[in-house]
Amino acid sequence: MSEAHRISNTAQWQQDDASHHLHPFSDNGALSRDGARVITRAEGVRVWDSDGKEYLDAFAGLWCVNLGYGREELVQAATQQMRELPYYNLFFKTATPPVVALSKMLAEVAPKHINHTFFTGSGSEANDTVLRMVRRYWDIKGQPERKTIIGRHNGYHGSTVAGASLGGMAPMHAQGDLPIPGIVHIRQPYWYGEGGDMTPEDFGLVAAKALEEKILEVGPEKVAAFIAEPIQGAGGIIIPPDTYWPEIQRIVRQYDILLVVDEVICGFGRTGEWFGSDYYGLTPDLMSIAKGLSSGYLPIGGVMVADRVAEAFKQGGGDFNHGFTYSGHPVCAAVALENLRILRDEGIITRVKQETAPYLQSQLQRLADHPLVGEVRGLGMLGAVELVQDRVRRTRYPEEGRVGTLCRDHALAEGLILRATGDTMLMSPPLVITPPDIDELVSKTRRALDATWAQLQKEFAIQA
Ligand SMILES: *Cc1c(COP(=O)(O)O)cnc(C)c1O
């Protein structure tokens, strides 16, 4: 393709996109004026746009391309399944071989007490399923008044009505009268942002005790479940202090409420273990899964169900009146199965734990002395860089989000895809990223920080 041809394609795509496509989580007016970035192909940890510019994708698509792009085995798995049985449903006492095999494999890699999966098309649908499942569970148990589900401010559980309600994203709640009734929220374990003078350990306990306070406020006999991500992803890669999860686990046990762990990001190797629950030693009653389940090659999610809940559903009698046309779509299931096989057989999660995650974390810490950086934190294949105006007082620049957006745009210019949540730069690269690629990721991040810093200094000089 000639250069001129490529450029004219870009302009055409941008124009047609602006005319006919409303984007998710976007200011569609601004996007129409600026023109969308059109991504046309990908390989390994890299993607290319329609002008041929190459980017290191430090975000694995949207936290999901755990195996990286271009795995031919996944293409083969999809092609073969499409030829053999492109679709059949699982309603009305039916199963298909890829779904049976995937269910079995998931039980093998999950914590021992979790052996069943209910499939959905996405993480949001998984959390909608969670809401109906926990309430149905307590019905079966003869405690139908247990309906309230406790989530966390700044948690993310998807964008359907139930998903957005379980999540604690204020801008999402502000649109569409959310949360729906029966869902309440507690504070998040965000020490850097909210810990003040407390030590992280003390703050972790305070944040966990907020769950107990909320249970007592609602009335323990009315609380059905607590839902949380092991590490908040979209909220800003918020890694709870070490004291947090043990205390949460104690509280849910004491009040006998179901623990729902949203593993949509942390699942399938992101922390260097199969699940975030393994990393933190949690015993969830339900786990939401999606994203890395198929490395994003096809949409599939699910709810993994602990034995005590699965047994209640089996013995409780009657239908569970819930499901999706594409629950356990056979082609998606075949791809997920192959994805899990590769993760396991190639020892990718072990390599993350022993080799690449420690390397990523040690290299990222070299950014900690940058004048724009308040904190660098990370765990496994997750990293966050907090941009602040005052590193000692941990104060932000005015207009929160502006500096983050500047830095993200400088990163793009450098050929690096990062995400900004407010003024926190986030990264979640494919699990197959190699040490040389990590070096490139860190040096491009530094250049983006330098360019952002230089721009801020210039603005400051003009104002002064
Ligand atoms: C992305 C995400 C979801 C929603 O998944 P979708 O597939 O986008 O519906 C739910 N929970 C967490 C933690 C997520 O990161």
The ligand as an SDF file (V2000), in Angstrom:
LIG
                    3D

 15 15  0  0  0  0  0  0  0  0999 V2000
  -13.6140   -4.8500   32.4250 C   0  0  0  0  0  0  0  0  0  0  0  0
  -14.1420   -5.2300   33.7480 C   0  0  0  0  0  0  0  0  0  0  0  0
  -15.4690   -5.6660   33.9060 C   0  0  0  0  0  0  0  0  0  0  0  0
  -16.4530   -5.6270   32.7780 C   0  0  0  0  0  0  0  0  0  0  0  0
  -16.1470   -6.5270   31.7700 O   0  0  0  0  0  0  0  0  0  0  0  0
  -16.7830   -6.2620   30.2960 P   0  0  0  0  0  0  0  0  0  0  0  0
  -16.3110   -7.4810   29.5420 O   0  0  0  0  0  0  0  0  0  0  0  0
  -16.2400   -4.9690   29.8050 O   0  0  0  0  0  0  0  0  0  0  0  0
  -18.2460   -6.2440   30.4420 O   0  0  0  0  0  0  0  0  0  0  0  0
  -15.8600   -6.0910   35.1400 C   0  0  0  0  0  0  0  0  0  0  0  0
  -15.0170   -6.0960   36.1770 N   0  0  0  0  0  0  0  0  0  0  0  0
  -13.7500   -5.6860   36.0780 C   0  0  0  0  0  0  0  0  0  0  0  0
  -12.8560   -5.7420   37.2600 C   0  0  0  0  0  0  0  0  0  0  0  0
  -13.2800   -5.2100   34.8620 C   0  0  0  0  0  0  0  0  0  0  0  0
  -12.0310   -4.7440   34.7550 O   0  0  0  0  0  0  0  0  0  0  0  0
  1  2  1  0
  2  3  1  0
  2 14  2  0
  3  4  1  0
  3 10  2  0
  4  5  1  0
  5  6  1  0
  6  7  2  0
  6  8  1  0
  6  9  1  0
 10 11  1  0
 11 12  2  0
 12 13  1  0
 12 14  1  0
 14 15  1  0
M  END
$$$$
